[in-house]
Amino acid sequence: MPRPTVAQLTYGSCTVIFSTLAMLLLSQTSSGAGIAVIAMAALALGLLVALTVPVPRSPSPASAAPPTQQPEPEPVPVPASVSAAPEPVREPTAAP
């Protein structure tokens, strides 16, 4: 089972707290059994809300954006004295 997200924990917790307060105020119960029933109902409602919060999906490899390409480095200028190489030496070939 995947771990709950922050949004799921937040919505579920807020639902439990606010629904418990609302049901206690509306029912005006003072018995222990009534409070226990309200608390269990609030927990069930909070769990339901936490499980129905949409979970963000990670992009699939096919729909993921292509990796950004690195710009090609600019050519380094070479001084003229280095680039003017002498002619290669050609040796005579031996006659057969």
N, CA and C atoms as a LAMMPS dump frame, in Angstrom:
ITEM: TIMESTEP
0
ITEM: NUMBER OF ATOMS
288
ITEM: BOX BOUNDS ff ff ff
-5.0000000000000000e+02 5.0000000000000000e+02
-5.0000000000000000e+02 5.0000000000000000e+02
-5.0000000000000000e+02 5.0000000000000000e+02
ITEM: ATOMS id mol type element x y z
1 1 1 N 0.849 -1.17 0
2 1 2 C 0 0 0
3 1 3 C 0.9 1.239 0
4 2 1 N 0.641 2.204 -0.877
5 2 2 C 1.494 3.392 -0.93
6 2 3 C 1.271 4.278 0.292
7 3 1 N 2.281 5.044 0.599
8 3 2 C 2.194 5.946 1.751
9 3 3 C 1.252 7.094 1.424
10 4 1 N 0.487 7.583 2.423
11 4 2 C -0.432 8.7 2.163
12 4 3 C 0.343 9.991 1.923
13 5 1 N -0.228 10.823 1.065
14 5 2 C 0.406 12.102 0.771
15 5 3 C 0.047 13.111 1.853
16 6 1 N 0.692 14.254 1.808
17 6 2 C 0.427 15.312 2.781
18 6 3 C -1.013 15.798 2.645
19 7 1 N -1.492 15.899 1.419
20 7 2 C -2.868 16.353 1.2
21 7 3 C -3.864 15.365 1.798
22 8 1 N -3.621 14.081 1.634
23 8 2 C -4.525 13.087 2.198
24 8 3 C -4.549 13.161 3.719
25 9 1 N -3.385 13.296 4.34
26 9 2 C -3.334 13.403 5.798
27 9 3 C -4.029 14.663 6.29
28 10 1 N -3.822 15.764 5.586
29 10 2 C -4.411 17.038 6.002
30 10 3 C -5.926 17.008 5.872
31 11 1 N -6.429 16.592 4.717
32 11 2 C -7.882 16.557 4.517
33 11 3 C -8.548 15.569 5.471
34 12 1 N -7.95 14.413 5.663
35 12 2 C -8.527 13.422 6.57
36 12 3 C -8.572 13.921 8.006
37 13 1 N -7.481 14.536 8.466
38 13 2 C -7.425 15.04 9.84
39 13 3 C -8.422 16.172 10.061
40 14 1 N -8.489 17.097 9.117
41 14 2 C -9.443 18.206 9.248
42 14 3 C -10.88 17.699 9.239
43 15 1 N -11.15 16.692 8.428
44 15 2 C -12.494 16.126 8.387
45 15 3 C -12.86 15.495 9.718
46 16 1 N -11.933 14.765 10.319
47 16 2 C -12.2 14.127 11.607
48 16 3 C -12.477 15.184 12.669
49 17 1 N -11.649 16.207 12.722
50 17 2 C -11.799 17.228 13.766
51 17 3 C -13.11 17.987 13.599
52 18 1 N -13.36 18.501 12.392
53 18 2 C -14.54 19.339 12.196
54 18 3 C -15.837 18.535 12.244
55 19 1 N -15.827 17.32 11.718
56 19 2 C -17.058 16.532 11.778
57 19 3 C -17.359 16.091 13.206
58 20 1 N -16.33 15.805 13.993
59 20 2 C -16.552 15.454 15.394
60 20 3 C -17.173 16.627 16.144
61 21 1 N -16.596 17.798 15.959
62 21 2 C -17.15 18.979 16.637
63 21 3 C -18.579 19.262 16.194
64 22 1 N -18.833 19.179 14.912
65 22 2 C -20.176 19.472 14.401
66 22 3 C -21.195 18.459 14.936
67 23 1 N -20.852 17.175 14.898
68 23 2 C -21.805 16.169 15.374
69 23 3 C -22.033 16.265 16.877
70 24 1 N -20.987 16.59 17.636
71 24 2 C -21.166 16.744 19.082
72 24 3 C -22.041 17.948 19.402
73 25 1 N -21.822 19.044 18.671
74 25 2 C -22.639 20.233 18.926
75 25 3 C -24.086 20.033 18.483
76 26 1 N -24.285 19.364 17.352
77 26 2 C -25.647 19.166 16.857
78 26 3 C -26.418 18.125 17.668
79 27 1 N -25.753 17.08 18.122
80 27 2 C -26.457 16.03 18.868
81 27 3 C -26.631 16.381 20.34
82 28 1 N -25.803 17.22 20.852
83 28 2 C -25.805 17.639 22.264
84 28 3 C -25.811 16.428 23.204
85 29 1 N -25.076 15.402 22.818
86 29 2 C -25.001 14.204 23.649
87 29 3 C -23.967 14.407 24.752
88 30 1 N -24.205 13.753 25.875
89 30 2 C -23.246 13.83 26.975
90 30 3 C -22.891 12.437 27.481
91 31 1 N -23.472 11.411 26.886
92 31 2 C -23.176 10.058 27.327
93 31 3 C -21.89 9.561 26.659
94 32 1 N -21.229 8.669 27.337
95 32 2 C -19.985 8.12 26.806
96 32 3 C -20.2 7.311 25.543
97 33 1 N -21.297 6.579 25.491
98 33 2 C -21.581 5.764 24.31
99 33 3 C -21.874 6.654 23.101
100 34 1 N -22.595 7.734 23.306
101 34 2 C -22.901 8.652 22.208
102 34 3 C -21.648 9.314 21.661
103 35 1 N -20.773 9.704 22.56
104 35 2 C -19.514 10.331 22.142
105 35 3 C -18.65 9.323 21.391
106 36 1 N -18.639 8.074 21.833
107 36 2 C -17.852 7.034 21.155
108 36 3 C -18.396 6.782 19.749
109 37 1 N -19.711 6.744 19.604
110 37 2 C -20.309 6.537 18.284
111 37 3 C -19.964 7.695 17.359
112 38 1 N -20.048 8.909 17.862
113 38 2 C -19.718 10.09 17.059
114 38 3 C -18.246 10.072 16.662
115 39 1 N -17.379 9.701 17.594
116 39 2 C -15.941 9.65 17.294
117 39 3 C -15.643 8.606 16.233
118 40 1 N -16.287 7.448 16.312
119 40 2 C -16.065 6.408 15.301
120 40 3 C -16.605 6.841 13.943
121 41 1 N -17.748 7.496 13.94
122 41 2 C -18.311 7.979 12.673
123 41 3 C -17.395 9.035 12.06
124 42 1 N -16.829 9.909 12.879
125 42 2 C -15.924 10.94 12.376
126 42 3 C -14.645 10.322 11.828
127 43 1 N -14.13 9.296 12.494
128 43 2 C -12.935 8.616 11.993
129 43 3 C -13.211 7.928 10.658
130 44 1 N -14.369 7.301 10.536
131 44 2 C -14.717 6.644 9.276
132 44 3 C -14.87 7.676 8.16
133 45 1 N -15.492 8.808 8.466
134 45 2 C -15.648 9.857 7.464
135 45 3 C -14.285 10.438 7.067
136 46 1 N -13.408 10.644 8.031
137 46 2 C -12.065 11.144 7.731
138 46 3 C -11.266 10.181 6.878
139 47 1 N -11.406 8.881 7.142
140 47 2 C -10.72 7.876 6.329
141 47 3 C -11.257 7.872 4.906
142 48 1 N -12.574 8 4.778
143 48 2 C -13.184 8.044 3.453
144 48 3 C -12.682 9.257 2.663
145 49 1 N -12.63 10.408 3.307
146 49 2 C -12.151 11.62 2.633
147 49 3 C -10.683 11.468 2.245
148 50 1 N -9.871 10.937 3.148
149 50 2 C -8.438 10.791 2.867
150 50 3 C -8.185 9.841 1.698
151 51 1 N -9.014 8.818 1.57
152 51 2 C -8.811 7.857 0.486
153 51 3 C -9.33 8.359 -0.851
154 52 1 N -10.24 9.323 -0.838
155 52 2 C -10.79 9.821 -2.096
156 52 3 C -10.087 11.075 -2.612
157 53 1 N -9.131 11.596 -1.875
158 53 2 C -8.362 12.743 -2.363
159 53 3 C -7.542 12.281 -3.552
160 54 1 N -7.615 13.008 -4.68
161 54 2 C -6.847 12.567 -5.848
162 54 3 C -5.351 12.593 -5.579
163 55 1 N -4.688 11.534 -6.016
164 55 2 C -3.243 11.406 -5.833
165 55 3 C -2.563 11.867 -7.114
166 56 1 N -1.563 12.764 -7.016
167 56 2 C -0.875 13.187 -8.237
168 56 3 C -0.151 12.01 -8.876
169 57 1 N -0.275 11.926 -10.194
170 57 2 C 0.367 10.834 -10.925
171 57 3 C 1.721 11.281 -11.43
172 58 1 N 2.661 10.371 -11.375
173 58 2 C 3.972 10.675 -11.945
174 58 3 C 3.879 10.473 -13.451
175 59 1 N 4.568 11.287 -14.224
176 59 2 C 4.463 11.141 -15.684
177 59 3 C 5.059 9.812 -16.138
178 60 1 N 4.393 9.198 -17.106
179 60 2 C 4.915 7.943 -17.642
180 60 3 C 6.113 8.251 -18.534
181 61 1 N 7 7.295 -18.727
182 61 2 C 8.189 7.562 -19.545
183 61 3 C 7.851 8.004 -20.963
184 62 1 N 6.744 7.524 -21.518
185 62 2 C 6.391 7.894 -22.885
186 62 3 C 5.919 9.347 -22.964
187 63 1 N 5.239 9.822 -21.915
188 63 2 C 4.716 11.185 -21.961
189 63 3 C 5.632 12.192 -21.273
190 64 1 N 6.717 11.727 -20.718
191 64 2 C 7.624 12.647 -20.037
192 64 3 C 8.309 13.553 -21.063
193 65 1 N 8.644 14.723 -20.598
194 65 2 C 9.316 15.672 -21.491
195 65 3 C 10.696 15.138 -21.862
196 66 1 N 11.109 15.375 -23.101
197 66 2 C 12.439 14.882 -23.485
198 66 3 C 13.52 15.622 -22.699
199 67 1 N 14.614 14.954 -22.435
200 67 2 C 15.669 15.621 -21.679
201 67 3 C 16.217 16.811 -22.457
202 68 1 N 16.561 17.823 -21.722
203 68 2 C 17.099 19.011 -22.387
204 68 3 C 18.509 18.713 -22.873
205 69 1 N 18.806 19.19 -24.063
206 69 2 C 20.126 18.953 -24.627
207 69 3 C 21.05 20.09 -24.224
208 70 1 N 22.276 19.721 -23.975
209 70 2 C 23.284 20.705 -23.626
210 70 3 C 23.684 21.459 -24.894
211 71 1 N 23.839 22.772 -24.802
212 71 2 C 24.289 23.497 -25.994
213 71 3 C 25.727 23.101 -26.326
214 72 1 N 26.004 23.076 -27.614
215 72 2 C 27.352 22.71 -28.026
216 72 3 C 28.314 23.81 -27.611
217 73 1 N 29.483 23.426 -27.107
218 73 2 C 30.436 24.457 -26.692
219 73 3 C 30.96 25.22 -27.905
220 74 1 N 31.234 26.46 -27.659
221 74 2 C 31.781 27.287 -28.748
222 74 3 C 33.213 26.854 -29.029
223 75 1 N 33.627 26.903 -30.309
224 75 2 C 35.006 26.509 -30.615
225 75 3 C 35.996 27.497 -30.003
226 76 1 N 37.082 26.936 -29.552
227 76 2 C 38.124 27.766 -28.946
228 76 3 C 39.016 28.297 -30.058
229 77 1 N 39.209 29.605 -30.124
230 77 2 C 40.078 30.133 -31.181
231 77 3 C 41.522 29.678 -30.951
232 78 1 N 42.169 29.287 -32.043
233 78 2 C 43.554 28.83 -31.991
234 78 3 C 44.414 29.928 -32.596
235 79 1 N 45.511 30.308 -31.929
236 79 2 C 46.384 31.344 -32.495
237 79 3 C 46.931 30.899 -33.847
238 80 1 N 47.191 31.869 -34.73
239 80 2 C 47.661 31.582 -36.086
240 80 3 C 49.015 30.874 -36.075
241 81 1 N 49.851 31.17 -35.093
242 81 2 C 51.172 30.55 -35.068
243 81 3 C 51.075 29.049 -34.8
244 82 1 N 50.065 28.615 -34.091
245 82 2 C 49.919 27.203 -33.786
246 82 3 C 49.218 26.489 -34.925
247 83 1 N 48.27 27.145 -35.568
248 83 2 C 47.491 26.473 -36.608
249 83 3 C 48.278 26.323 -37.911
250 84 1 N 49.309 27.099 -38.141
251 84 2 C 50.09 26.99 -39.377
252 84 3 C 51.16 25.92 -39.185
253 85 1 N 50.782 24.669 -39.352
254 85 2 C 51.718 23.564 -39.177
255 85 3 C 52.535 23.39 -40.461
256 86 1 N 53.78 22.968 -40.33
257 86 2 C 54.594 22.772 -41.536
258 86 3 C 54.063 21.592 -42.343
259 87 1 N 54.454 21.569 -43.602
260 87 2 C 54.066 20.484 -44.501
261 87 3 C 54.622 19.172 -43.958
262 88 1 N 53.89 18.08 -44.094
263 88 2 C 54.419 16.801 -43.624
264 88 3 C 55.6 16.38 -44.499
265 89 1 N 56.526 15.668 -43.901
266 89 2 C 57.709 15.188 -44.607
267 89 3 C 57.329 13.967 -45.428
268 90 1 N 57.691 13.979 -46.742
269 90 2 C 57.37 12.848 -47.6
270 90 3 C 58.686 12.121 -47.923
271 91 1 N 58.739 10.885 -47.575
272 91 2 C 59.948 10.12 -47.859
273 91 3 C 59.786 9.382 -49.176
274 92 1 N 60.864 9.249 -49.896
275 92 2 C 60.769 8.522 -51.159
276 92 3 C 60.473 7.059 -50.923
277 93 1 N 59.715 6.477 -51.806
278 93 2 C 59.387 5.056 -51.668
279 93 3 C 60.47 4.207 -52.336
280 94 1 N 60.665 3.069 -51.839
281 94 2 C 61.696 2.184 -52.39
282 94 3 C 61.172 1.553 -53.671
283 95 1 N 62.065 1.44 -54.662
284 95 2 C 61.678 0.845 -55.936
285 95 3 C 61.671 -0.668 -55.787
286 96 1 N 60.768 -1.371 -56.389
287 96 2 C 60.753 -2.841 -56.251
288 96 3 C 61.741 -3.544 -57.087
